[in-house]
Amino acid sequence: MLGKAATDAIPATQTGHFYPCQGMVVCLLMLLAALGPTAHGQAATDAPSDAERYIGIEEIKPGMDAYCLTDYGEAGIEKFALKVVDVVRNMDPGHDAILVMGIDERFQHTGPVGGCSGSPVYIDDRLAGALAFGWSFAKDPLYGVTPIKEMLEVGRVNSALSSRRASSQGAFTFDFSEPIDLAAISEQVTARRLLGAGSTNGATALPCPLLISGLSTEASQRIAPQFEAMGFMAVPGLTGSAPGGQDETMEFKPGGTITLPLVTGDIRMHVLGTVTEVRDDRVYAFGHSFLGYGPVDLPMAGGKIYTVVSSLMRSFKLGTSGDIIGALTTDEYSAVSGKIGAAPKMIPLSIRVERYNDPSARMYDCQVAYNDALTAQLVRSAIAGAALQLGELPPDHTIEYEATVDLTDGQAIQFSNVSTSAGLLEPVSEITGSLGLLMNNPYNCADIQSLDCTIRMRPENTTAHLWSVDVTDPKVKPGEDIEINVVVESFLQEKKRYRIKLNVPEDVADGKYALMLCGNREYERFLAKTVPHRFLATNYQTLIEALNMALNVDRTKLYCVLVLPPDGITLEKAELPNLPGTKAVILQSSKRALRVQPYPHWIEKSVETGTVIVGKDAVAIEVER
């Protein structure tokens, strides 16, 4: 609002015209109105300028007394005495830090503690920042503190640009110019380290423990390395849940517990840290990033600390999560920030496990956080943990599995198959790869609505290989049948004989052709080489089609394929068989931008064997009129 002196200085209007001075002021007022409250009024009121509430690093000197608030599980939120070591300017480019030493006996006993990330530090009873990093194997409890000014700026600078960039780019970049390879995609998803390993000066962010519960200790321990490879500090085998309702431990308050319940329900996986500051409905925590790529939408809850586990390598808090009461919305270098009352997006996950050593089927109903980088790995770990609930699989085993990924546009990815003596690699790789592609592609993709998975396990090896292949007469006439006798030898079982008749079309030209007998792996390679366009994703719809194609090559079938000369052409993904030669020549013009290739031609027949066939055999067939 302009003061009286300023308004007196504006000349009165004459006959509807503005004097220059008046026009400048009006233009300035219009500009401020256009910028909105974030650009002027809100920024002024939200900026950390309250000298009674916050202390800036320019006021902090070595030797000053300090304390932090955190929860060690003994008496709720408590004060822990600290001593300021010094202020370090540009500890990382553009970011300052305050070094403090813990002088409380408990800090000296535990050293830096995972889960203390975000514990508010006070100097002269004013908030200075949050415990954020430390040094592994340090003999003294030396902590780095992220200044509160940097934390409260999270989400303010270029937030609109960051939001657009995050929505247009996925967490992974896959090569869509090649046929879909779900095994390679799954390997890329699981091999990526999402959390950084620390800076070159030796300081590392205090780890936020990832606590796993709802599974047996053995099952939790088996999936923990998957998270540790991503950079998490996985703590397996924890059971129990925090009380709900209006329990004060569930409220967000400085020094209290904040959790990110990434998986909820019958299986629970939650990340644990500490609240630094609460401003209206906005919560600031950690003092460092989580994933670190800007706007996010992750569940946020309070929690309860049971105790601190002291360790020479890295002490950590042991606790559990409460009900979801908000969403983490911003994840940047200096802090994470969330909004109380916001509803994060979650994916319903249903897992059914039928296991040979379990008298009844087990059902797991869960909700999984929706995140490009995390969801596929979270689902993979939940399924693996559920399958291994009663122990590791024996060396000889067979897994039958089926899954449905429903999408919000009414379409679905559906598949079922069999794996033998390969552990959970094939089922979890196919699910992980599918989710990774659906959530990280350049097309206008529908969201995932739900995921259902069923796994049946039995203690037997169903591998089989081709023992012999015999063709009654390798010379046939067009229109006749090729009679093939195949003997298959199964693991520790009697040999089985299959008789297959494959009809040769009337219009096949005289000549020699290759007849291939094989299992699913060789058949998949044949398809990928012969019709790669069926496994290419050029838009959203072809992505759905290619996934369903790649996932539904039955492993328990014996495939018989007679390769014939090309007939017609393929135009991108359109197959045009039996195309007259004159039209094919026109479509194959070099002036066309679309990719044109000869249309491969073959006839095939498959036989269900109930076993997983490995290997292949080939027989030369001569067609002669």
C-alpha positions as CSV (number, residue, x, y, z in Angstrom):
1,M,0.0,0.0,0.0
2,L,1.4,3.4,-0.9
3,G,1.9,5.9,1.9
4,K,0.5,9.5,1.9
5,A,3.7,11.1,0.8
6,A,3.9,8.8,-2.1
7,T,0.3,9.4,-3.1
8,D,0.7,13.2,-2.8
9,A,3.5,13.1,-5.3
10,I,1.3,11.7,-8.0
11,P,-0.2,14.5,-10.1
12,A,-3.9,14.4,-10.7
13,T,-5.2,13.2,-14.0
14,Q,-6.4,15.7,-16.6
15,T,-9.0,14.8,-19.2
16,G,-8.4,11.1,-18.7
17,H,-4.7,11.1,-19.3
18,F,-1.9,9.9,-17.0
19,Y,1.2,11.9,-16.3
20,P,4.4,9.8,-16.7
21,C,5.0,9.5,-13.0
22,Q,1.5,8.2,-12.4
23,G,1.8,5.7,-15.3
24,M,4.9,4.3,-13.8
25,V,3.3,3.7,-10.5
26,V,0.2,2.1,-12.0
27,C,2.3,-0.1,-14.2
28,L,4.3,-1.2,-11.1
29,L,1.1,-2.0,-9.2
30,M,-0.2,-4.0,-12.2
31,L,3.1,-5.9,-12.4
32,L,3.0,-6.8,-8.8
33,A,-0.6,-8.0,-9.1
34,A,0.3,-10.2,-12.1
35,L,3.2,-11.8,-10.3
36,G,0.9,-12.9,-7.5
37,P,1.4,-13.4,-3.8
38,T,4.4,-15.7,-4.2
39,A,6.4,-12.9,-5.9
40,H,5.9,-10.2,-3.3
41,G,3.6,-10.4,-0.3
42,Q,3.9,-14.1,0.5
43,A,7.6,-14.2,-0.1
44,A,8.0,-11.3,2.4
45,T,6.0,-13.0,5.1
46,D,7.4,-16.5,4.5
47,A,11.1,-15.6,4.2
48,P,13.2,-16.7,7.2
49,S,13.8,-13.1,8.4
50,D,12.3,-13.4,11.9
51,A,15.4,-12.7,14.0
52,E,13.6,-14.0,17.1
53,R,12.8,-17.3,15.5
54,Y,15.8,-18.0,13.3
55,I,19.5,-17.3,13.6
56,G,21.6,-16.7,10.5
57,I,25.1,-18.2,10.0
58,E,26.6,-14.7,10.1
59,E,25.7,-14.6,13.8
60,I,27.2,-18.0,14.6
61,K,30.7,-18.2,16.1
62,P,33.0,-21.1,17.1
63,G,32.5,-22.3,20.7
64,M,28.8,-21.2,21.0
65,D,26.6,-23.5,22.9
66,A,23.8,-25.3,21.0
67,Y,21.4,-28.1,21.3
68,C,19.3,-30.2,19.0
69,L,15.9,-31.9,19.4
70,T,15.4,-35.5,18.5
71,D,13.8,-38.7,19.7
72,Y,16.0,-41.6,20.9
73,G,13.0,-43.6,22.0
74,E,13.6,-43.0,25.7
75,A,11.3,-40.1,26.6
76,G,10.0,-38.7,23.4
77,I,11.6,-35.6,22.0
78,E,14.6,-34.5,24.1
79,K,17.4,-31.9,24.1
80,F,20.9,-33.1,23.2
81,A,23.7,-30.7,24.0
82,L,26.0,-29.6,21.1
83,K,29.0,-27.2,20.7
84,V,29.6,-25.1,17.6
85,V,32.9,-26.0,15.9
86,D,32.7,-23.5,13.1
87,V,30.8,-22.2,10.0
88,V,32.0,-23.5,6.6
89,R,31.2,-21.3,3.6
90,N,30.6,-23.1,0.3
91,M,31.2,-26.6,1.8
92,D,29.5,-27.6,-1.4
93,P,29.2,-25.0,-4.2
94,G,26.5,-22.5,-3.2
95,H,25.8,-24.3,0.1
96,D,27.1,-23.4,3.5
97,A,27.2,-25.6,6.6
98,I,27.6,-25.4,10.4
99,L,29.8,-27.9,12.1
100,V,28.7,-29.0,15.6
101,M,30.1,-31.5,18.0
102,G,27.7,-33.6,20.2
103,I,28.7,-33.3,23.8
104,D,25.7,-35.3,25.2
105,E,26.8,-38.7,26.6
106,R,24.3,-40.5,24.4
107,F,25.6,-38.8,21.2
108,Q,29.2,-39.7,22.2
109,H,28.1,-43.3,22.7
110,T,26.2,-43.7,19.4
111,G,28.1,-41.3,17.1
112,P,26.2,-40.0,14.1
113,V,22.8,-41.7,13.9
114,G,20.9,-42.7,10.8
115,G,17.4,-41.3,11.3
116,C,18.6,-38.1,13.0
117,S,18.5,-36.4,9.6
118,G,16.5,-33.2,10.1
119,S,16.9,-32.9,13.9
120,P,16.5,-29.2,14.5
121,V,19.6,-27.4,15.9
122,Y,19.1,-24.3,18.1
123,I,21.6,-21.6,19.1
124,D,20.6,-18.9,21.5
125,D,17.2,-20.7,21.5
126,R,16.8,-19.8,17.8
127,L,16.6,-22.4,15.0
128,A,19.9,-22.5,13.1
129,G,19.3,-25.6,10.9
130,A,19.2,-29.3,10.9
131,L,21.6,-32.2,11.5
132,A,22.2,-33.5,7.9
133,F,25.6,-35.2,7.4
134,G,28.5,-36.8,9.2
135,W,31.6,-38.9,8.7
136,S,31.5,-42.7,8.7
137,F,33.7,-44.4,11.4
138,A,34.3,-41.0,13.0
139,K,35.4,-41.4,16.7
140,D,33.6,-38.2,17.7
141,P,29.9,-37.3,17.1
142,L,30.7,-34.5,14.6
143,Y,27.7,-33.4,12.6
144,G,27.2,-31.1,9.7
145,V,24.2,-28.8,9.9
146,T,22.2,-27.5,6.9
147,P,21.3,-23.8,7.6
148,I,17.6,-23.2,8.1
149,K,17.6,-20.4,5.4
150,E,18.6,-22.9,2.8
151,M,16.0,-25.4,4.0
152,L,13.1,-22.9,3.9
153,E,14.0,-21.9,0.3
154,V,13.3,-25.4,-0.9
155,G,10.6,-25.4,-3.6
156,R,10.8,-21.6,-4.1
157,V,13.4,-21.2,-6.8
158,N,12.3,-22.2,-10.3
159,S,9.6,-24.5,-8.9
160,A,7.4,-24.2,-12.0
161,L,10.3,-25.0,-14.3
162,S,11.3,-28.0,-12.1
163,S,7.7,-29.2,-12.1
164,R,7.6,-29.2,-15.9
165,R,10.9,-30.9,-16.2
166,A,10.0,-33.6,-13.7
167,S,6.7,-34.3,-15.4
168,S,8.3,-34.6,-18.9
169,Q,11.3,-36.8,-17.9
170,G,11.2,-40.2,-16.3
171,A,13.6,-41.6,-13.8
172,F,15.1,-43.9,-16.4
173,T,15.9,-43.6,-20.1
174,F,15.3,-46.6,-22.2
175,D,16.2,-47.2,-25.9
176,F,12.9,-47.4,-27.7
177,S,14.6,-47.8,-31.1
178,E,15.3,-51.5,-30.2
179,P,12.8,-54.4,-29.5
180,I,11.8,-54.5,-25.9
181,D,14.1,-56.6,-23.7
182,L,12.5,-56.9,-20.3
183,A,15.4,-58.7,-18.7
184,A,17.8,-55.9,-19.7
185,I,15.3,-53.2,-18.6
186,S,14.8,-54.9,-15.2
187,E,18.5,-55.1,-14.7
188,Q,18.9,-51.4,-15.4
189,V,16.1,-50.5,-13.0
190,T,17.5,-52.6,-10.2
191,A,21.2,-51.6,-10.8
192,R,20.7,-47.9,-10.6
193,R,21.9,-46.2,-7.4
194,L,19.2,-43.7,-6.5
195,L,20.7,-42.2,-3.4
196,G,24.1,-40.6,-3.7
197,A,27.3,-41.9,-2.1
198,G,28.4,-38.6,-0.6
199,S,30.6,-35.8,-1.6
200,T,34.4,-35.9,-2.2
201,N,35.2,-34.2,1.0
202,G,34.3,-37.4,3.0
203,A,31.1,-36.2,4.5
204,T,28.0,-38.3,3.7
205,A,24.3,-37.5,4.3
206,L,23.0,-39.2,7.4
207,P,21.2,-42.2,6.1
208,C,17.4,-42.4,6.5
209,P,16.8,-46.0,7.5
210,L,14.4,-48.0,5.3
211,L,12.5,-50.2,7.8
212,I,10.9,-53.4,6.5
213,S,8.1,-55.1,8.4
214,G,5.2,-57.5,7.8
215,L,7.7,-60.2,6.5
216,S,9.7,-62.8,8.3
217,T,13.2,-61.8,9.4
218,E,14.7,-64.2,6.8
219,A,12.6,-62.8,4.0
220,S,13.4,-59.2,5.0
221,Q,17.1,-60.0,5.0
222,R,16.9,-61.5,1.6
223,I,15.4,-58.4,0.0
224,A,17.5,-55.9,2.0
225,P,20.5,-56.0,-0.4
226,Q,18.2,-54.8,-3.2
227,F,17.6,-51.6,-1.3
228,E,21.2,-51.3,-0.1
229,A,22.3,-51.4,-3.8
230,M,20.1,-48.4,-4.4
231,G,21.8,-46.5,-1.5
232,F,19.3,-47.1,1.3
233,M,20.2,-48.2,4.8
234,A,17.8,-51.2,4.9
235,V,16.8,-52.5,8.4
236,P,15.0,-55.8,8.0
237,G,12.9,-57.9,10.3
238,L,11.0,-55.2,12.1
239,T,7.4,-55.9,13.1
240,G,4.7,-53.9,14.7
241,S,3.0,-50.6,13.9
242,A,2.6,-47.3,15.6
243,P,-0.6,-46.4,17.3
244,G,-3.1,-44.5,15.2
245,G,-5.7,-42.0,16.2
246,Q,-4.7,-38.7,17.9
247,D,-1.6,-40.0,19.6
248,E,0.8,-37.1,20.0
249,T,3.7,-39.1,18.6
250,M,1.9,-39.0,15.3
251,E,2.0,-35.2,15.1
252,F,4.6,-33.3,13.1
253,K,6.7,-31.2,15.5
254,P,10.3,-30.1,15.5
255,G,12.5,-33.0,16.7
256,G,9.6,-35.5,16.1
257,T,9.6,-38.4,13.7
258,I,8.7,-38.2,10.0
259,T,8.3,-41.3,7.9
260,L,7.7,-42.0,4.2
261,P,5.5,-45.1,4.1
262,L,6.6,-46.3,0.6
263,V,4.7,-49.6,1.0
264,T,1.8,-50.0,3.4
265,G,-0.7,-52.7,4.3
266,D,0.3,-56.4,4.9
267,I,3.9,-55.6,3.9
268,R,5.4,-52.3,5.1
269,M,8.5,-50.4,4.0
270,H,9.0,-46.9,5.3
271,V,11.9,-44.4,5.4
272,L,12.5,-42.7,8.7
273,G,13.9,-39.2,9.5
274,T,13.3,-36.2,11.7
275,V,11.1,-33.0,11.4
276,T,13.0,-29.8,11.4
277,E,10.3,-27.1,11.1
278,V,6.6,-26.8,10.7
279,R,5.1,-23.7,9.1
280,D,1.3,-23.8,8.9
281,D,0.6,-27.0,6.9
282,R,4.2,-27.2,5.5
283,V,6.7,-29.6,7.0
284,Y,10.5,-29.4,6.4
285,A,12.8,-32.3,7.2
286,F,16.0,-34.3,6.6
287,G,18.4,-31.3,5.9
288,H,19.4,-33.1,2.7
289,S,17.7,-34.6,-0.3
290,F,15.9,-38.0,-0.5
291,L,15.9,-38.8,-4.2
292,G,16.9,-35.2,-5.1
293,Y,15.0,-34.5,-8.3
294,G,12.5,-31.8,-7.4
295,P,8.8,-32.2,-7.3
296,V,7.6,-35.6,-5.9
297,D,4.4,-37.1,-4.6
298,L,5.3,-39.5,-1.8
299,P,3.3,-40.5,1.3
300,M,4.2,-38.7,4.6
301,A,3.4,-39.8,8.1
302,G,4.4,-39.5,11.7
303,G,6.1,-42.3,13.6
304,K,7.3,-43.8,16.8
305,I,10.9,-44.5,17.8
306,Y,11.6,-47.6,19.8
307,T,15.3,-47.1,20.4
308,V,18.6,-46.3,18.8
309,V,20.8,-49.3,17.8
310,S,24.4,-48.3,18.4
311,S,26.9,-49.6,15.9
312,L,30.6,-49.0,15.1
313,M,29.7,-48.8,11.4
314,R,26.5,-46.6,11.6
315,S,24.1,-46.3,14.4
316,F,20.4,-46.0,13.5
317,K,17.0,-45.4,14.9
318,L,14.6,-48.3,15.2
319,G,11.0,-47.3,14.8
320,T,7.8,-47.6,12.8
321,S,5.3,-45.5,10.9
322,G,1.9,-44.1,11.7
323,D,-1.0,-43.5,9.3
324,I,-0.5,-41.3,6.2
325,I,-1.5,-37.8,7.0
326,G,0.2,-35.8,4.1
327,A,2.4,-35.9,1.1
328,L,6.0,-35.1,0.5
329,T,5.9,-32.6,-2.4
330,T,9.4,-31.3,-2.8
331,D,12.8,-33.1,-2.7
332,E,15.8,-30.9,-3.2
333,Y,19.5,-30.6,-2.2
334,S,18.9,-28.9,1.2
335,A,15.8,-30.6,2.4
336,V,12.5,-32.3,1.7
337,S,9.2,-30.5,2.2
338,G,5.7,-31.9,2.5
339,K,2.1,-30.7,2.9
340,I,-0.1,-31.9,5.8
341,G,-3.5,-33.1,4.5
342,A,-2.4,-33.7,1.0
343,A,-3.3,-37.1,-0.5
344,P,-0.4,-38.9,-2.2
345,K,-1.0,-41.2,-5.1
346,M,-0.7,-44.9,-4.3
347,I,-1.0,-48.1,-6.3
348,P,-3.0,-51.1,-4.9
349,L,-0.9,-54.2,-5.0
350,S,-2.4,-57.7,-4.4
351,I,-0.1,-60.7,-4.0
352,R,-1.2,-64.3,-3.7
353,V,1.3,-67.0,-2.9
354,E,0.7,-70.7,-3.0
355,R,3.7,-72.6,-1.7
356,Y,4.4,-76.3,-1.5
357,N,5.3,-76.1,2.2
358,D,2.4,-73.9,3.2
359,P,-1.0,-75.5,4.0
360,S,-3.0,-72.6,2.6
361,A,-2.5,-69.7,0.2
362,R,-1.3,-66.4,1.6
363,M,-2.8,-63.1,0.5
364,Y,-1.0,-59.7,0.8
365,D,-2.9,-56.5,0.2
366,C,-0.7,-53.5,0.0
367,Q,-0.5,-49.9,-1.3
368,V,2.7,-48.8,-3.1
369,A,3.9,-45.2,-3.5
370,Y,3.7,-44.0,-7.1
371,N,7.1,-42.8,-8.2
372,D,9.0,-43.3,-11.5
373,A,12.2,-44.3,-9.8
374,L,10.9,-46.3,-6.8
375,T,7.7,-48.1,-7.7
376,A,9.1,-50.9,-9.8
377,Q,11.8,-51.8,-7.2
378,L,9.3,-51.6,-4.4
379,V,6.9,-54.0,-6.1
380,R,9.8,-56.3,-7.0
381,S,10.9,-56.4,-3.3
382,A,7.4,-56.9,-2.0
383,I,6.7,-59.8,-4.3
384,A,10.1,-61.4,-3.6
385,G,9.6,-61.0,0.1
386,A,6.1,-62.6,0.0
387,A,7.4,-65.5,-2.0
388,L,10.3,-66.2,0.4
389,Q,8.2,-65.8,3.5
390,L,8.7,-69.5,4.4
391,G,12.3,-69.7,3.3
392,E,14.5,-70.0,0.2
393,L,13.4,-72.2,-2.6
394,P,15.0,-75.6,-3.0
395,P,17.4,-76.1,-6.0
396,D,14.8,-78.0,-7.9
397,H,11.6,-75.9,-8.2
398,T,9.0,-74.7,-10.6
399,I,7.1,-71.4,-10.4
400,E,3.8,-70.7,-12.1
401,Y,2.9,-67.1,-12.1
402,E,0.4,-64.6,-13.6
403,A,0.1,-60.9,-13.3
404,T,-2.3,-58.1,-14.4
405,V,-1.4,-54.5,-14.5
406,D,-4.6,-52.4,-15.0
407,L,-4.3,-49.0,-16.5
408,T,-6.5,-46.0,-15.9
409,D,-7.6,-45.9,-19.6
410,G,-9.2,-49.4,-19.3
411,Q,-6.3,-51.3,-20.9
412,A,-4.2,-53.8,-19.2
413,I,-0.9,-55.7,-19.3
414,Q,-1.7,-59.4,-18.7
415,F,0.6,-62.4,-18.7
416,S,1.2,-65.8,-17.3
417,N,4.1,-68.2,-17.6
418,V,6.3,-70.9,-15.9
419,S,9.8,-70.7,-14.7
420,T,11.9,-73.7,-13.5
421,S,15.0,-73.8,-11.3
422,A,15.8,-70.1,-11.9
423,G,14.5,-68.7,-8.6
424,L,12.3,-65.6,-8.8
425,L,14.4,-64.0,-11.5
426,E,12.0,-64.4,-14.4
427,P,8.7,-63.4,-12.7
428,V,10.1,-60.4,-10.9
429,S,12.1,-59.3,-13.9
430,E,9.1,-59.3,-16.1
431,I,7.0,-57.3,-13.6
432,T,9.8,-54.9,-12.8
433,G,10.6,-54.4,-16.5
434,S,6.9,-53.8,-17.4
435,L,6.5,-51.2,-14.6
436,G,9.7,-49.5,-15.5
437,L,8.6,-49.1,-19.1
438,L,5.1,-48.0,-18.3
439,M,6.3,-45.3,-15.9
440,N,9.3,-44.1,-17.9
441,N,8.5,-43.6,-21.6
442,P,8.3,-40.6,-23.8
443,Y,4.7,-41.2,-24.8
444,N,1.4,-40.0,-23.3
445,C,1.0,-43.0,-21.0
446,A,-2.0,-43.8,-18.9
447,D,-1.3,-44.2,-15.2
448,I,-1.1,-47.6,-13.4
449,Q,-4.4,-48.2,-11.6
450,S,-3.6,-51.5,-9.8
451,L,-1.4,-54.6,-9.9
452,D,-2.4,-58.2,-9.1
453,C,0.1,-61.1,-8.9
454,T,-0.2,-64.8,-8.2
455,I,2.7,-67.1,-7.6
456,R,2.5,-70.9,-7.3
457,M,5.6,-72.8,-6.3
458,R,6.3,-76.6,-6.2
459,P,9.5,-78.5,-5.4
460,E,10.3,-80.1,-8.8
461,N,12.4,-79.4,-11.8
462,T,10.4,-79.3,-15.1
463,T,13.3,-78.7,-17.4
464,A,13.3,-80.8,-20.6
465,H,15.5,-80.9,-23.7
466,L,15.2,-82.4,-27.2
467,W,16.4,-86.0,-27.2
468,S,15.7,-86.7,-30.9
469,V,14.0,-85.2,-33.9
470,D,13.0,-87.4,-36.8
471,V,11.1,-86.5,-40.0
472,T,9.3,-89.4,-41.7
473,D,10.1,-88.1,-45.2
474,P,12.1,-84.9,-45.7
475,K,10.8,-84.6,-49.2
476,V,7.2,-83.4,-49.5
477,K,4.9,-81.9,-52.1
478,P,3.0,-78.7,-51.7
479,G,-0.3,-79.4,-49.8
480,E,1.2,-82.4,-48.0
481,D,1.9,-82.8,-44.3
482,I,5.4,-83.0,-42.8
483,E,5.3,-85.7,-40.2
484,I,7.7,-85.1,-37.3
485,N,8.5,-87.4,-34.4
486,V,10.1,-85.6,-31.4
487,V,11.4,-87.3,-28.2
488,V,11.8,-85.0,-25.2
489,E,13.8,-86.0,-22.1
490,S,12.6,-84.4,-18.9
491,F,14.7,-84.0,-15.7
492,L,14.5,-87.3,-13.7
493,Q,11.5,-88.5,-15.7
494,E,10.7,-90.8,-18.6
495,K,11.1,-89.7,-22.1
496,K,8.0,-88.4,-23.9
497,R,7.2,-88.7,-27.6
498,Y,5.3,-86.1,-29.6
499,R,4.0,-86.5,-33.1
500,I,3.5,-83.3,-35.1
501,K,2.0,-82.8,-38.5
502,L,2.8,-79.5,-40.3
503,N,0.9,-78.8,-43.5
504,V,2.9,-77.3,-46.4
505,P,0.9,-74.6,-48.3
506,E,-0.2,-75.3,-51.9
507,D,1.5,-72.2,-53.2
508,V,5.0,-72.9,-51.8
509,A,7.7,-72.9,-54.5
510,D,10.0,-75.8,-54.9
511,G,13.2,-75.6,-52.9
512,K,14.9,-76.4,-49.7
513,Y,13.7,-75.0,-46.4
514,A,14.7,-75.1,-42.7
515,L,12.4,-76.8,-40.2
516,M,13.2,-75.7,-36.6
517,L,12.1,-77.5,-33.4
518,C,12.8,-75.5,-30.3
519,G,11.7,-74.3,-26.8
520,N,10.5,-70.8,-25.9
521,R,13.9,-69.1,-25.7
522,E,14.9,-70.0,-29.2
523,Y,11.4,-69.2,-30.4
524,E,11.7,-65.7,-28.8
525,R,15.0,-65.1,-30.5
526,F,13.5,-66.2,-33.8
527,L,10.6,-63.7,-33.4
528,A,12.9,-60.9,-32.3
529,K,15.1,-61.4,-35.4
530,T,12.3,-62.1,-37.9
531,V,9.6,-59.7,-36.8
532,P,11.3,-57.1,-34.6
533,H,8.6,-54.5,-35.3
534,R,6.2,-56.5,-33.1
535,F,8.4,-55.8,-30.1
536,L,9.0,-52.1,-30.9
537,A,7.2,-49.3,-29.1
538,T,6.7,-46.2,-31.3
539,N,3.8,-44.7,-29.3
540,Y,1.7,-45.5,-26.3
541,Q,-0.6,-48.0,-28.0
542,T,2.2,-49.9,-29.6
543,L,4.0,-50.0,-26.2
544,I,1.0,-51.8,-24.7
545,E,0.9,-54.2,-27.6
546,A,4.6,-54.9,-27.6
547,L,4.6,-55.6,-23.8
548,N,1.7,-58.0,-24.1
549,M,3.5,-59.7,-27.0
550,A,6.9,-60.0,-25.2
551,L,5.3,-61.3,-22.0
552,N,3.2,-64.1,-23.5
553,V,5.5,-66.5,-25.2
554,D,4.6,-69.7,-23.4
555,R,7.6,-71.6,-21.9
556,T,5.9,-75.0,-21.7
557,K,5.3,-75.4,-25.4
558,L,7.4,-77.1,-28.1
559,Y,7.5,-74.9,-31.2
560,C,7.8,-76.3,-34.7
561,V,8.6,-73.6,-37.4
562,L,9.0,-74.0,-41.1
563,V,10.7,-70.8,-42.5
564,L,9.5,-69.8,-46.0
565,P,10.6,-67.1,-48.5
566,P,9.5,-63.5,-47.7
567,D,6.0,-62.7,-49.0
568,G,4.9,-59.0,-49.1
569,I,6.3,-56.2,-47.0
570,T,6.1,-54.6,-43.5
571,L,5.6,-50.9,-43.5
572,E,6.8,-49.7,-40.0
573,K,4.6,-52.0,-37.8
574,A,2.0,-52.7,-40.5
575,E,2.2,-56.2,-42.0
576,L,1.2,-56.5,-45.6
577,P,1.5,-60.2,-46.7
578,N,0.6,-61.5,-50.1
579,L,1.1,-58.0,-51.6
580,P,1.3,-57.9,-55.4
581,G,4.8,-57.2,-56.6
582,T,3.8,-53.9,-58.4
583,K,2.4,-52.4,-55.2
584,A,5.4,-53.6,-53.2
585,V,7.7,-51.8,-55.5
586,I,5.8,-48.6,-55.1
587,L,5.7,-48.8,-51.3
588,Q,9.5,-49.6,-51.2
589,S,10.4,-46.3,-52.8
590,S,13.4,-44.7,-51.3
591,K,11.5,-41.4,-51.1
592,R,9.3,-42.8,-48.3
593,A,10.3,-41.9,-44.7
594,L,8.6,-45.0,-43.3
595,R,10.8,-48.1,-42.8
596,V,9.9,-50.8,-45.3
597,Q,11.2,-54.4,-45.0
598,P,10.3,-57.7,-46.7
599,Y,7.5,-59.5,-44.8
600,P,8.9,-62.7,-43.3
601,H,6.8,-65.8,-43.9
602,W,6.7,-69.0,-42.0
603,I,4.2,-71.6,-40.8
604,E,4.3,-73.0,-37.2
605,K,2.7,-75.4,-34.8
606,S,3.1,-75.7,-31.1
607,V,2.5,-78.6,-28.7
608,E,1.9,-78.2,-24.9
609,T,4.4,-80.3,-23.0
610,G,4.0,-79.2,-19.4
611,T,7.8,-78.8,-19.3
612,V,10.2,-76.0,-20.0
613,I,11.9,-77.0,-23.3
614,V,15.6,-75.9,-23.8
615,G,17.6,-76.1,-26.9
616,K,16.7,-76.5,-30.6
617,D,17.2,-78.8,-33.6
618,A,16.9,-78.1,-37.3
619,V,16.0,-80.4,-40.2
620,A,16.3,-79.7,-44.0
621,I,13.0,-80.0,-45.8
622,E,12.8,-80.2,-49.6
623,V,9.6,-79.2,-51.3
624,E,9.3,-80.8,-54.8
625,R,6.2,-81.0,-57.0
